[in-house]
Amino acid sequence: MTKSMELKKKVYGRLDELEAMMKAQEHLHNPTKVVNHIATITKFWSVLEEQDREYIDGCRFAIESNLQWDQK
């Protein structure tokens, strides 16, 4: 596996963790934890697909606005 593939695997694993956090509403109970986790993903912004960037932006909005996460 190339370094690029390993990096993508790591980043997308972190995205999966973010999704689990959001579904569990952790951003309402512990926003700092979720914001810090997002930072571990966004440092690899160039690796992300456009839809993943939009997802992260949506997560940030939910955190800033203190909104429940209800993704269908």
N, CA, C and O atoms as a MOPAC input file, in Angstrom:
PM7 MOZYME 1SCF
protein

 N      0.85200 1    -1.17600 1     0.00000 1
 C      0.00000 1     0.00000 1     0.00000 1
 C      0.89900 1     1.24200 1     0.00000 1
 O      1.85300 1     1.32900 1     0.77400 1
 N      0.58400 1     2.18900 1    -0.86900 1
 C      1.40100 1     3.39400 1    -0.95600 1
 C      1.09400 1     4.33200 1     0.20600 1
 O      0.07600 1     4.19200 1     0.88400 1
 N      1.98500 1     5.28200 1     0.42100 1
 C      1.77700 1     6.25200 1     1.50300 1
 C      0.49600 1     7.04700 1     1.28100 1
 O     -0.22100 1     7.36000 1     2.23200 1
 N      0.21400 1     7.37000 1     0.02800 1
 C     -0.99600 1     8.12500 1    -0.29600 1
 C     -2.24800 1     7.33500 1     0.07900 1
 O     -3.20100 1     7.89000 1     0.62500 1
 N     -2.23900 1     6.05000 1    -0.21500 1
 C     -3.38400 1     5.20100 1     0.11800 1
 C     -3.51900 1     5.05400 1     1.63500 1
 O     -4.63000 1     5.04700 1     2.16600 1
 N     -2.39200 1     4.93600 1     2.32400 1
 C     -2.41200 1     4.82000 1     3.78100 1
 C     -2.97100 1     6.08400 1     4.41200 1
 O     -3.74800 1     6.02000 1     5.36400 1
 N     -2.57200 1     7.24000 1     3.87500 1
 C     -3.05600 1     8.52100 1     4.38300 1
 C     -4.56200 1     8.63300 1     4.18700 1
 O     -5.28400 1     9.02100 1     5.10500 1
 N     -5.03300 1     8.29600 1     2.99800 1
 C     -6.47400 1     8.36200 1     2.73300 1
 C     -7.24000 1     7.43000 1     3.66700 1
 O     -8.30500 1     7.79000 1     4.16900 1
 N     -6.70600 1     6.23900 1     3.90100 1
 C     -7.35700 1     5.29100 1     4.79700 1
 C     -7.45700 1     5.87500 1     6.20200 1
 O     -8.49300 1     5.75200 1     6.85600 1
 N     -6.38600 1     6.50800 1     6.66400 1
 C     -6.36600 1     7.11800 1     7.99100 1
 C     -7.38600 1     8.26500 1     8.07100 1
 O     -8.15800 1     8.35300 1     9.02600 1
 N     -7.37700 1     9.13200 1     7.06700 1
 C     -8.27700 1    10.28900 1     7.06700 1
 C     -9.73800 1     9.83800 1     7.00500 1
 O    -10.58300 1    10.37400 1     7.72200 1
 N    -10.03100 1     8.87000 1     6.16400 1
 C    -11.41400 1     8.41900 1     6.05000 1
 C    -11.85600 1     7.63200 1     7.28600 1
 O    -13.04700 1     7.58900 1     7.59400 1
 N    -10.93000 1     7.02200 1     7.98300 1
 C    -11.24800 1     6.40900 1     9.27400 1
 C    -11.65400 1     7.47600 1    10.28200 1
 O    -12.57700 1     7.28500 1    11.07400 1
 N    -10.95400 1     8.59300 1    10.23900 1
 C    -11.29000 1     9.71100 1    11.12500 1
 C    -12.64200 1    10.31000 1    10.76000 1
 O    -13.40000 1    10.72900 1    11.63500 1
 N    -12.93900 1    10.34900 1     9.46800 1
 C    -14.25900 1    10.84100 1     9.04300 1
 C    -15.36000 1     9.92100 1     9.56400 1
 O    -16.41700 1    10.39200 1     9.98500 1
 N    -15.11700 1     8.62600 1     9.53600 1
 C    -16.09400 1     7.67500 1    10.08600 1
 C    -16.31300 1     7.92700 1    11.57500 1
 O    -17.44100 1     7.85700 1    12.06400 1
 N    -15.22600 1     8.22000 1    12.29400 1
 C    -15.33500 1     8.53300 1    13.72200 1
 C    -16.14500 1     9.81100 1    13.92800 1
 O    -16.96300 1     9.88900 1    14.84500 1
 N    -15.92000 1    10.80600 1    13.08000 1
 C    -16.67400 1    12.06000 1    13.16900 1
 C    -18.16000 1    11.80100 1    12.95200 1
 O    -19.00400 1    12.33700 1    13.67000 1
 N    -18.46700 1    10.98800 1    11.96900 1
 C    -19.86900 1    10.66400 1    11.70000 1
 C    -20.51500 1    10.00600 1    12.92100 1
 O    -21.64800 1    10.33200 1    13.27500 1
 N    -19.80300 1     9.08800 1    13.56000 1
 C    -20.33000 1     8.43300 1    14.75200 1
 C    -20.54100 1     9.44200 1    15.87900 1
 O    -21.54400 1     9.37900 1    16.59000 1
 N    -19.60100 1    10.37100 1    16.04400 1
 C    -19.73200 1    11.41000 1    17.06600 1
 C    -20.96600 1    12.27000 1    16.82700 1
 O    -21.71400 1    12.57900 1    17.75400 1
 N    -21.16500 1    12.64900 1    15.57100 1
 C    -22.29500 1    13.52400 1    15.24300 1
 C    -23.61400 1    12.78900 1    15.46000 1
 O    -24.55700 1    13.35900 1    16.01000 1
 N    -23.68600 1    11.54500 1    15.03800 1
 C    -24.91400 1    10.76400 1    15.22800 1
 C    -25.22900 1    10.56600 1    16.70600 1
 O    -26.39500 1    10.48700 1    17.09400 1
 N    -24.18400 1    10.48700 1    17.52900 1
 C    -24.35900 1    10.32300 1    18.97500 1
 C    -24.61000 1    11.66700 1    19.66900 1
 O    -24.76900 1    11.71600 1    20.88900 1
 N    -24.64500 1    12.74900 1    18.89600 1
 C    -24.89200 1    14.10200 1    19.41200 1
 C    -23.78600 1    14.58100 1    20.35900 1
 O    -24.02000 1    15.43200 1    21.21800 1
 N    -22.59000 1    14.03100 1    20.19500 1
 C    -21.47300 1    14.43700 1    21.06000 1
 C    -21.15300 1    15.91700 1    20.91400 1
 O    -20.65500 1    16.53900 1    21.85300 1
 N    -21.43000 1    16.48100 1    19.75700 1
 C    -21.12500 1    17.89700 1    19.53200 1
 C    -21.95100 1    18.80300 1    20.43700 1
 O    -21.57900 1    19.95400 1    20.66700 1
 N    -23.07200 1    18.29300 1    20.95400 1
 C    -23.90000 1    19.07700 1    21.87400 1
 C    -23.40000 1    18.95300 1    23.31000 1
 O    -23.53400 1    19.88600 1    24.10300 1
 N    -22.83000 1    17.81100 1    23.63900 1
 C    -22.38800 1    17.53400 1    25.00000 1
 C    -20.91100 1    17.85800 1    25.22400 1
 O    -20.50400 1    18.24400 1    26.32000 1
 N    -20.12700 1    17.69300 1    24.17500 1
 C    -18.68700 1    17.93200 1    24.27700 1
 C    -18.16900 1    18.51600 1    22.96100 1
 O    -17.42500 1    17.85500 1    22.23600 1
 N    -18.56200 1    19.75600 1    22.65500 1
 C    -18.17700 1    20.34300 1    21.36900 1
 C    -16.66400 1    20.46200 1    21.17900 1
 O    -16.17300 1    20.34200 1    20.05700 1
 N    -15.93600 1    20.69400 1    22.24500 1
 C    -14.48100 1    20.82600 1    22.13100 1
 C    -13.85900 1    19.53900 1    21.60500 1
 O    -12.95900 1    19.57900 1    20.76700 1
 N    -14.33000 1    18.41700 1    22.08700 1
 C    -13.81900 1    17.11800 1    21.63200 1
 C    -14.05500 1    16.94800 1    20.13000 1
 O    -13.17000 1    16.49300 1    19.40600 1
 N    -15.24400 1    17.31300 1    19.67200 1
 C    -15.58300 1    17.14600 1    18.25900 1
 C    -14.79100 1    18.13600 1    17.40300 1
 O    -14.29400 1    17.76800 1    16.33800 1
 N    -14.66900 1    19.37500 1    17.85200 1
 C    -13.88300 1    20.37100 1    17.11300 1
 C    -12.43200 1    19.92600 1    17.00600 1
 O    -11.82000 1    20.05300 1    15.94500 1
 N    -11.88300 1    19.41100 1    18.08500 1
 C    -10.50200 1    18.91700 1    18.05200 1
 C    -10.35400 1    17.73800 1    17.09400 1
 O     -9.34000 1    17.61300 1    16.40800 1
 N    -11.35900 1    16.88400 1    17.05100 1
 C    -11.31300 1    15.75100 1    16.12300 1
 C    -11.38100 1    16.24300 1    14.67600 1
 O    -10.67200 1    15.73500 1    13.80800 1
 N    -12.23300 1    17.22700 1    14.42400 1
 C    -12.31700 1    17.80100 1    13.07200 1
 C    -10.95700 1    18.34000 1    12.64700 1
 O    -10.56800 1    18.19500 1    11.48800 1
 N    -10.23500 1    18.95600 1    13.57000 1
 C     -8.90700 1    19.49800 1    13.26000 1
 C     -7.93400 1    18.41100 1    12.81500 1
 O     -7.03100 1    18.67500 1    12.02000 1
 N     -8.11000 1    17.18500 1    13.32200 1
 C     -7.23200 1    16.08600 1    12.89800 1
 C     -7.53900 1    15.64400 1    11.47200 1
 O     -6.73100 1    14.96400 1    10.83900 1
 N     -8.69400 1    16.02800 1    10.97500 1
 C     -9.09700 1    15.68700 1     9.60300 1
 C     -8.75000 1    16.82200 1     8.65400 1
 O     -8.20800 1    16.59100 1     7.57200 1
 N     -9.05800 1    18.03500 1     9.05400 1
 C     -8.91800 1    19.16800 1     8.13200 1
 C     -7.47300 1    19.51100 1     7.81000 1
 O     -7.20900 1    20.22000 1     6.83900 1
 N     -6.53600 1    19.01900 1     8.60500 1
 C     -5.13600 1    19.26200 1     8.23700 1
 C     -4.76700 1    18.50500 1     6.95600 1
 O     -3.72300 1    18.75600 1     6.35300 1
 N     -5.62900 1    17.58700 1     6.55800 1
 C     -5.43500 1    16.84700 1     5.30200 1
 C     -6.51000 1    17.23600 1     4.27700 1
 O     -6.95200 1    16.40400 1     3.48500 1
 N     -6.92000 1    18.49900 1     4.30300 1
 C     -8.00800 1    19.01300 1     3.46900 1
 C     -7.83600 1    18.63200 1     2.00300 1
 O     -8.81800 1    18.29800 1     1.34000 1
 N     -6.61400 1    18.67300 1     1.48500 1
 C     -6.36600 1    18.40400 1     0.06400 1
 C     -6.67200 1    16.96200 1    -0.33300 1
 O     -6.87800 1    16.67800 1    -1.51300 1
 N     -6.70200 1    16.06000 1     0.62900 1
 C     -6.97500 1    14.64500 1     0.36000 1
 C     -8.48000 1    14.38800 1     0.24200 1
 O     -8.90000 1    13.40800 1    -0.37300 1
 N     -9.28100 1    15.26800 1     0.83200 1
 C    -10.72500 1    15.05600 1     0.91100 1
 C    -11.44600 1    15.34900 1    -0.39800 1
 O    -11.03400 1    16.20600 1    -1.18000 1
 N    -12.51400 1    14.62700 1    -0.61100 1
 C    -13.41000 1    14.87900 1    -1.73700 1
 C    -14.29000 1    16.07400 1    -1.38000 1
 O    -14.43200 1    16.41000 1    -0.20400 1
 N    -14.86900 1    16.70300 1    -2.36900 1
 C    -15.72800 1    17.87200 1    -2.15200 1
 C    -16.88400 1    17.55100 1    -1.20200 1
 O    -17.19900 1    18.35600 1    -0.32600 1
 N    -17.51100 1    16.40300 1    -1.36100 1
 C    -18.64200 1    16.04600 1    -0.49400 1
 C    -18.20600 1    15.87700 1     0.95600 1
 O    -18.97700 1    16.15300 1     1.87400 1
 N    -16.97700 1    15.42600 1     1.16400 1
 C    -16.46400 1    15.27800 1     2.53100 1
 C    -16.20000 1    16.64800 1     3.15100 1
 O    -16.44400 1    16.85300 1     4.34000 1
 N    -15.70700 1    17.57300 1     2.35300 1
 C    -15.48900 1    18.94200 1     2.83300 1
 C    -16.81200 1    19.59100 1     3.21600 1
 O    -16.90600 1    20.28600 1     4.22800 1
 N    -17.83400 1    19.35700 1     2.39500 1
 C    -19.15700 1    19.90400 1     2.69200 1
 C    -19.72900 1    19.28100 1     3.96300 1
 O    -20.38200 1    19.96400 1     4.75200 1
 N    -19.48900 1    18.00800 1     4.15900 1
 C    -19.94500 1    17.31900 1     5.36700 1
 C    -19.30600 1    17.96100 1     6.60500 1
 O    -19.98500 1    18.24200 1     7.59300 1
 N    -18.01100 1    18.18300 1     6.53400 1
 C    -17.30200 1    18.80800 1     7.65100 1
 C    -17.83600 1    20.21200 1     7.91000 1
 O    -18.02200 1    20.60500 1     9.06200 1
 N    -18.08300 1    20.96700 1     6.84200 1
 C    -18.65500 1    22.30300 1     7.00700 1
 C    -20.02000 1    22.22700 1     7.69500 1
 O    -20.34200 1    23.06400 1     8.53900 1
 N    -20.81000 1    21.23000 1     7.33600 1
 C    -22.11100 1    21.03400 1     7.98200 1
 C    -21.96500 1    20.69200 1     9.45200 1
 O    -22.74000 1    21.16100 1    10.28500 1
 N    -20.97700 1    19.87800 1     9.77000 1
 C    -20.70600 1    19.53700 1    11.16900 1
 C    -20.31700 1    20.78600 1    11.94700 1
 O    -20.78900 1    21.00500 1    13.06300 1
 N    -19.46200 1    21.59600 1    11.35800 1
 C    -19.05000 1    22.84000 1    12.02100 1
 C    -20.24400 1    23.74900 1    12.27300 1
 O    -20.36500 1    24.34600 1    13.34200 1
 N    -21.12000 1    23.84900 1    11.28600 1
 C    -22.30900 1    24.68500 1    11.43500 1
 C    -23.18000 1    24.17600 1    12.58000 1
 O    -23.67100 1    24.96400 1    13.38800 1
 N    -23.37000 1    22.86600 1    12.64900 1
 C    -24.18400 1    22.28000 1    13.72400 1
 C    -23.56200 1    22.56100 1    15.09100 1
 O    -24.27300 1    22.83100 1    16.05900 1
 N    -22.25000 1    22.49700 1    15.16300 1
 C    -21.56600 1    22.76900 1    16.42700 1
 C    -21.74900 1    24.23400 1    16.81600 1
 O    -22.14700 1    24.54500 1    17.93800 1
 N    -21.45300 1    25.12900 1    15.87000 1
 C    -21.54300 1    26.56700 1    16.14100 1
 C    -22.97100 1    26.99800 1    16.48600 1
 O    -23.17200 1    27.89700 1    17.30300 1
 N    -23.95400 1    26.35600 1    15.86400 1
 C    -25.35500 1    26.73600 1    16.05600 1
 C    -26.03200 1    25.92000 1    17.14900 1
 O    -27.20200 1    26.14100 1    17.46200 1
 N    -25.29200 1    24.97400 1    17.73000 1
 C    -25.83400 1    24.11000 1    18.78000 1
 C    -27.09000 1    23.37600 1    18.30100 1
 O    -28.10200 1    23.32000 1    18.99900 1
 N    -26.99600 1    22.82200 1    17.10300 1
 C    -28.12300 1    22.11800 1    16.48800 1
 C    -27.98300 1    20.61300 1    16.62900 1
 O    -26.88300 1    20.06300 1    16.58100 1
 N    -29.10200 1    19.97400 1    16.80200 1
 C    -29.11800 1    18.50700 1    16.83100 1
 C    -28.74200 1    18.00700 1    15.43200 1
 O    -29.11400 1    18.61200 1    14.42600 1
 N    -28.00500 1    16.90200 1    15.38400 1
 C    -27.58500 1    16.31400 1    14.11000 1
 C    -28.60200 1    15.24000 1    13.72700 1
 O    -28.77800 1    14.24300 1    14.42600 1
 N    -29.24800 1    15.47100 1    12.62000 1
 C    -30.25400 1    14.52700 1    12.15400 1
 C    -30.06600 1    14.34100 1    10.66600 1
 O    -30.73800 1    14.97700 1     9.85400 1
 N    -29.15200 1    13.46700 1    10.32000 1
 C    -28.86200 1    13.22400 1     8.91300 1
 C    -29.59400 1    11.96000 1     8.48800 1
 O    -29.43300 1    10.89800 1     9.08900 1
 N    -30.39500 1    12.09400 1     7.45000 1
 C    -31.17000 1    10.95600 1     6.96700 1
 C    -30.53200 1    10.31600 1     5.77100 1
 O    -31.06000 1     9.33900 1     5.23800 1

